[in-house]
């Protein structure tokens, strides 16, 4: 006989044997009693199982089935507390530490279907989160948001993440955390754009404030900021989240809330009111931004795992990592142009920036430097970026100024004698023959490069010109080494 049926029989037998004046129990209160008893049954069976009584596996799985039945009954009643049921599931899951050899009759909540027992990874694979997607309206609203107005943002984040996945996911795996949580947080924080900076100064794919970044060894200095590095930022985020899980009794929602609303506030609320984020007296303690943030992260994590159930389809792309060994000095901007957009309609600017966060787009990167890049770009780089018309075109376009250059001819001075003219002309020729050139007003480095048919990278190196724009000034002497005219 099913435990739930037995409990109902006992409860109703007690009710009918009572006096007519006794308070009539509600259907909800009966269900709450059943739920509490089911949890006790599971706990008792689990304790016996730990002493070596393998027959208790059947009792434990039966308790799980009973709890599912009771949850379904509760959700049909408008006044039944869904939080009560979800909390019961969470308690049961936290107690689940059976081996993967559990009885074949186990349900979806059986431990073999809950990865990495004893860590927070189980929370994203549990019925707790599944129940939120079915019955929690803020969660449903967040899923709807990702599927409507922010669908494009979500898809961009998904693609950005997969090019960086080989750098980020292992850090979460080593920390015992679920990849879906990483994706959910990254999507909400930055959409996978590693150079994102908030108005408050939070930066990187996971939006660390400067002080918090330093605390987790995300150092910054002239020319670099480790908050932008996807691998190190993920490592820091995993350490931060595990700190919150340890403090907050592994409450997934409270740990996520603490990431957005502050760890101090999370500790205070947890100490004063407990760790059930969805309880009114806890939920209302958080600012509106955090109340939106938590379901948004969970919804993105859920869609990462179950997007196909909502009609999401992802592009079938090759995200295999590779590298480009630069055969000539270049910039990310130049590479983006000369690579074109094979295999990626949006081009490669964002991917190259994300994988090489310490270089500015217009910063010249020296020959011989190895850049991270998708493996499929190697052939396009060799064909279009090492030399040839596409490469030269990219150089010309990236060197162009945003504002026009207005030419102002120098005042005409009438020479007194033809001899003087000859002397000026000879001087100009002498300047050229001596391998030097004096910059005239309005001239740019690209103009000089074209005039004397020079190798631009060599001209920059010989004259020690400064990135990123390599500005030259009237009267400046340019050494014309590497020029053909």
SVG drawing of the C-alpha trace seen along z (x, -y; Angstrom):
<svg xmlns="http://www.w3.org/2000/svg" viewBox="-21 -89 93 94">
<polyline fill="none" stroke="black" stroke-width="0.4" points="0.0,0.0 1.4,-3.4 2.6,-5.5 0.6,-8.5 -2.7,-6.5 -2.0,-5.1 -1.4,-8.5 -4.6,-9.8 -6.5,-6.9 -5.1,-7.5 -5.7,-11.3 -9.3,-11.0 -10.0,-8.2 -8.8,-10.5 -11.0,-13.3 -14.2,-11.3 -13.6,-9.8 -13.3,-13.3 -16.0,-15.3 -18.4,-17.3 -17.1,-20.5 -13.5,-19.8 -12.0,-22.2 -12.2,-20.8 -8.7,-20.4 -8.2,-21.9 -7.0,-19.9 -3.8,-22.0 -3.0,-21.2 -3.5,-17.5 -1.1,-17.7 1.4,-19.6 1.2,-16.8 1.7,-14.2 4.7,-16.0 6.3,-16.2 5.7,-12.5 7.1,-11.6 10.3,-13.5 10.6,-11.6 10.0,-8.3 12.8,-9.1 15.2,-10.2 14.5,-7.0 15.1,-4.8 18.2,-6.6 19.6,-6.2 18.9,-2.4 20.5,-2.3 23.7,-3.8 23.9,-0.9 24.0,1.5 20.3,2.3 20.1,2.3 16.4,3.0 15.8,-0.6 16.6,-1.8 13.1,-0.7 11.5,-2.7 13.6,-5.8 12.5,-5.7 8.9,-5.2 9.1,-8.3 10.3,-10.2 7.3,-9.0 4.9,-9.9 6.4,-13.4 5.8,-13.9 2.2,-12.8 1.7,-15.2 3.3,-18.0 0.9,-17.5 -2.0,-17.6 -0.8,-20.8 -0.3,-22.6 -3.9,-22.0 -5.0,-24.0 -4.8,-27.7 -4.2,-28.2 -1.6,-25.5 2.0,-26.9 4.2,-26.1 7.2,-27.2 6.4,-24.5 6.6,-21.8 9.7,-23.3 11.4,-23.4 10.5,-19.8 12.0,-18.8 15.2,-20.7 15.4,-19.0 15.0,-15.6 17.7,-16.4 20.1,-17.5 19.7,-14.2 20.2,-12.2 23.6,-10.5 22.8,-7.0 25.2,-5.4 24.5,-5.2 23.5,-1.6 20.1,-2.6 17.1,-0.5 16.0,-0.5 12.5,-1.7 13.9,-5.1 12.3,-8.2 13.9,-11.3 14.8,-12.5 16.9,-9.4 20.5,-10.2 21.9,-8.8 20.1,-11.6 21.6,-14.3 25.2,-15.0 27.9,-15.5 26.0,-14.9 27.2,-17.0 27.9,-20.1 25.8,-22.8 25.8,-21.2 22.9,-19.1 20.7,-22.1 20.6,-22.8 19.8,-19.2 17.1,-18.9 13.4,-19.0 13.7,-22.2 14.7,-24.2 12.3,-22.3 9.5,-23.2 10.5,-26.9 10.2,-26.8 6.7,-25.4 5.2,-27.2 7.3,-30.3 6.0,-33.3 9.1,-35.5 11.1,-32.6 8.5,-32.1 8.6,-35.8 12.4,-35.7 12.3,-32.8 9.8,-34.7 12.1,-37.7 15.0,-35.7 12.8,-34.2 11.3,-37.5 12.8,-41.0 16.3,-39.6 16.4,-36.5 19.0,-38.1 21.1,-39.0 20.8,-35.5 21.9,-33.9 24.8,-36.3 25.9,-35.4 25.5,-31.7 27.8,-32.0 30.3,-34.2 30.5,-31.8 31.1,-28.7 34.2,-30.3 35.6,-30.9 34.2,-27.7 37.5,-25.9 38.9,-28.7 36.0,-29.1 34.2,-25.8 37.2,-23.9 37.5,-26.5 33.9,-25.8 34.4,-22.0 37.4,-22.1 35.4,-24.1 32.6,-21.5 30.1,-24.0 27.6,-23.6 28.5,-25.1 24.9,-26.2 25.2,-28.5 28.4,-30.0 26.5,-30.6 23.5,-32.1 25.6,-34.6 27.8,-35.5 24.7,-36.1 23.1,-38.4 26.3,-40.2 27.8,-40.9 26.4,-38.8 29.8,-37.3 31.5,-40.6 34.6,-40.5 35.3,-44.2 31.9,-45.3 32.2,-48.0 29.2,-49.1 28.5,-52.7 29.6,-51.6 33.0,-50.4 32.3,-46.6 34.2,-45.1 34.8,-41.9 32.6,-39.0 31.5,-38.4 31.6,-42.1 33.9,-42.3 34.3,-45.6 38.0,-46.7 38.2,-45.9 36.5,-42.5 38.7,-41.7 41.9,-42.4 40.6,-40.2 40.4,-37.3 43.8,-38.0 42.3,-39.8 45.1,-42.4 45.1,-45.5 47.8,-47.9 49.0,-50.0 48.0,-48.2 46.2,-45.3 43.2,-44.4 42.8,-40.7 39.0,-41.2 38.8,-41.1 40.4,-37.7 37.7,-35.1 39.7,-32.3 40.9,-34.2 37.5,-35.9 35.8,-32.6 38.2,-31.2 37.5,-34.2 33.8,-33.9 33.8,-30.2 35.8,-31.0 33.4,-33.7 30.3,-31.6 31.7,-28.7 32.3,-31.2 28.6,-32.2 27.4,-28.6 29.5,-27.8 28.0,-30.8 24.4,-30.4 23.9,-26.6 24.2,-26.1 21.2,-28.1 21.4,-28.6 19.1,-31.6 20.7,-33.4 24.2,-32.9 23.2,-34.4 21.5,-37.2 24.6,-37.9 26.7,-38.2 24.4,-41.0 23.2,-42.6 26.2,-42.2 27.6,-39.4 27.2,-41.4 23.5,-41.9 23.2,-38.2 24.8,-37.2 22.5,-39.6 19.3,-38.4 20.2,-34.8 21.0,-35.2 17.9,-37.1 15.3,-35.5 16.7,-32.2 17.8,-31.1 14.5,-30.7 14.8,-33.5 11.2,-33.1 9.7,-33.6 8.1,-37.1 10.1,-38.3 13.4,-37.3 12.4,-38.3 11.3,-41.9 14.6,-42.5 16.5,-42.6 16.5,-45.6 14.4,-45.4 17.5,-44.9 18.4,-41.7 14.9,-40.4 15.0,-40.6 18.6,-39.3 18.1,-36.0 15.3,-34.6 17.1,-36.0 20.3,-34.1 18.3,-30.9 16.2,-31.2 19.3,-31.6 20.9,-28.6 17.8,-26.6 17.6,-27.5 21.2,-26.6 20.2,-23.1 16.7,-22.9 16.5,-25.4 15.3,-22.9 12.1,-22.5 11.3,-26.2 12.0,-26.1 15.6,-27.5 17.9,-26.2 21.6,-27.0 24.0,-27.5 26.0,-24.4 29.5,-25.9 33.0,-24.6 34.2,-26.1 37.6,-24.2 40.3,-26.5 43.4,-27.3 46.0,-30.0 47.5,-32.5 51.2,-33.1 51.5,-36.6 53.8,-36.8 53.7,-40.6 52.7,-43.3 49.0,-43.9 46.0,-44.9 42.7,-43.2 40.9,-45.7 43.1,-44.8 42.6,-41.1 38.8,-41.5 38.8,-43.2 41.2,-40.9 39.7,-37.7 36.3,-38.6 33.3,-36.7 33.7,-33.1 31.9,-30.8 30.5,-33.7 28.1,-36.3 28.9,-38.8 32.6,-38.7 35.4,-38.0 36.0,-41.2 34.1,-40.1 35.7,-36.6 39.2,-37.9 38.7,-40.6 37.2,-38.1 40.0,-35.6 42.8,-38.2 41.5,-40.7 44.8,-42.4 45.1,-44.0 43.2,-47.1 41.5,-47.0 43.9,-49.5 47.0,-48.4 49.8,-47.1 50.8,-43.6 54.3,-42.6 55.3,-39.9 55.8,-36.5 53.1,-37.0 50.6,-34.1 47.0,-35.1 44.1,-32.8 41.7,-32.3 39.2,-29.6 41.1,-26.9 39.0,-27.4 40.5,-30.9 44.1,-29.7 43.6,-29.1 41.8,-32.5 44.7,-34.3 47.3,-32.7 45.3,-33.5 44.2,-37.1 46.2,-38.6 49.9,-37.8 50.1,-39.9 48.3,-40.8 45.5,-43.2 43.1,-42.3 45.8,-42.8 46.8,-46.1 43.2,-47.2 42.8,-46.4 45.8,-48.5 44.6,-51.5 41.1,-51.4 42.2,-51.1 44.7,-53.9 42.1,-56.3 41.1,-59.3 37.5,-59.9 37.8,-63.6 39.0,-65.0 42.4,-66.5 42.2,-70.1 45.2,-71.0 46.5,-74.5 49.2,-75.2 52.3,-77.1 52.6,-80.7 54.2,-81.2 57.5,-82.9 58.8,-84.4 62.4,-83.3 64.9,-86.1 67.0,-84.0 66.7,-80.8 69.7,-79.6 67.8,-79.7 65.0,-77.6 67.6,-75.1 69.1,-75.1 65.7,-74.4 65.0,-71.6 68.4,-70.1 67.8,-70.3 64.5,-68.4 66.2,-65.7 69.0,-65.6 66.5,-64.9 65.1,-62.0 68.5,-60.6 69.7,-60.8 66.9,-58.4 65.0,-61.1 61.8,-63.2 60.4,-66.2 56.7,-66.0 54.6,-68.7 51.4,-70.2 48.4,-67.9 50.5,-64.8 49.8,-61.5 51.9,-58.4 49.8,-56.5 50.3,-59.3 54.0,-59.1 53.9,-55.4 52.1,-55.5 54.2,-58.3 57.5,-56.5 56.2,-52.9 57.3,-52.0 56.7,-48.9 54.4,-50.4 55.4,-48.1 59.1,-48.7 58.5,-52.5 56.8,-52.4 59.6,-50.4 62.5,-52.4 60.9,-55.7 59.8,-54.4 56.3,-55.7 53.8,-55.2 50.6,-53.1 47.7,-53.1 47.4,-55.9 51.1,-56.5 50.6,-60.2 53.2,-62.3 53.6,-66.1 54.7,-68.8 58.5,-69.3 59.1,-65.8 61.9,-63.9 61.0,-60.5 63.7,-58.0 62.7,-56.3 64.2,-52.9 62.2,-50.1 60.9,-52.4 61.3,-51.7 61.1,-55.3"/>
</svg>
